[in-house]
């Protein structure tokens, strides 16, 4: 593809990313006189707002992550390429992606970059070892294994101190993801798992929601935030505001309160939902264009038509773009991608030039978050409400944006089982889900993570010069210390998992 000339081919649009922005860009170019090439480092289109339901056993990955190739199968002008983009040449108009150490160079006439965002630890990336984020399928499956594994370890714990630690769950960040996840962990303990253990009562689990700011769901305003907080507290969730997490390890977290005092929360299972940072491609685009800047989160400060300075054929949409008043949500990505596609269509058809483009205008359709079954908070314009009606609207909206009739049908059935009954259909968990990410980094030569894999497996820390071994399945003796860093890890001790516990096999 890199040697192909522009002559004798249609206008080529390259789209990077298969999230909402990338997918909707392809959909809006389906019937036009252009060739579309979608490049993505994953094989699926991920419906990220429902990841927390995968993590807590309500939905399977298939419902929220259909294969991109199948979704776009009938788009005859669209080709899908798997690969991780590591270079964008704005001068020669090429994109270079890598898959299994093989580079593919793809030329473009127009480019839409929709690579989204990833979890931000605010400069403390070592926290990821014990507190994974919630941005990918791997994150959700890993967290499910951590949650269920914590209950399994609590069942086998020989001391009350160990049992309490395994039954303590800390969610960092009280935004929509944190609120939804805390509520579902509480319901999992209070409904689904009741009566399934003999040495513990899952209802004894503590779920803590820790937030550095002074409010729950701060972007949605004090009214809805207070309603969500009251509902969570009624469910038994402990909410700690103005509490900044300053340390995370296998046994718990260190928190600094507003008055400057630090305290310790002993907890095996932690999850991080505080803050996001943009894809590294944002900085690359800014550096290679004349005068384009990025904000503190790494998002690209785009022009009024969502392009970068000096390159009217390069659009940035979704979580990667920084536009005042546009939140990092699906609706922003969809509207941005739709706008970019319309500009390309109009110019290919000769109806306008880049100088004649009207500025992008965002229409805020509102925001919402579920708190528990039958309860959500919703904001539409100046209208704010909560409770059962908000929950029904949340269900309908999320069903509408799910891709495919099969996914919608299965999701409705799974919701019926989970919300009207006590069971959840996706309760499998394996050790590999917890160890895989760290083991991959160890294979790539990260010696610190290699030692962590060894320690988690119960073999004790390996010397810095020793080759990285594979994870070991045997548990370590109760009470051993640990160390950590990286993106997923754990320790020996009563449990052998990254910041939580070694999960039971599923």
Secondary structure, DSSP 8 states (H G I E B T S, - for coil): -TT--STTS-EEEEEE--SHHHHHHHHHTTTSSEEEEEEESSSEEE-GGGHHHHHTTSS-HHHHEEEHHHHTTT-TTEEEEE-EEEEEETTTTEEEEEETTEEEEEE-SEEEE---EEE--TT-GGGGGTEE-SSSHHHHHHHHHHHHHHHHHHHH-SSHHHHHHHTEEEEE--SHHHHHHHHHHHHIIIIITTTS-SS--GGG-EEEEE-SSSSTTGGG-HHHHHHHHHHHHHTT-EEE-S-EEEEEETTEEEEE-TTS-EEEEE-SEEEE-S-EEE-THHHHHHHHSSS--B-TTS-EE--TTSEETTEEEEEE-GGGEE-TT--SSHHHHHHHHHHHHHHHHHHHTTS--GGG----------EEEEEETTEEEEEETTEEEEEHHHHHHHHHHHHHHSSSHHHHHHHHHHHHHHHHSS--S-----HHHHHHHHHHHHHTT-HHHHHHHHHHTTS----TTS-------S---TT------SSS--B-SS--BTTS------
